[in-house]
């Protein structure tokens, strides 16, 4: 099982409310929604980075 750590972040109220609505819509906790979205962003960034590397 992956190790989880707790962290505190400050978010604008509107973003937090939007994330809470999205979490409910996706049947996830707020924490799970944030984790899911960060993981998607990380994968997209890593994919873009790999696409820009020269082929040898």
Secondary structure as GFF3:
##gff-version 3
##sequence-region A 1 56
A	DSSP	alpha_helix	13	25	.	.	.	ID=ss1
A	DSSP	alpha_helix	30	52	.	.	.	ID=ss2
###
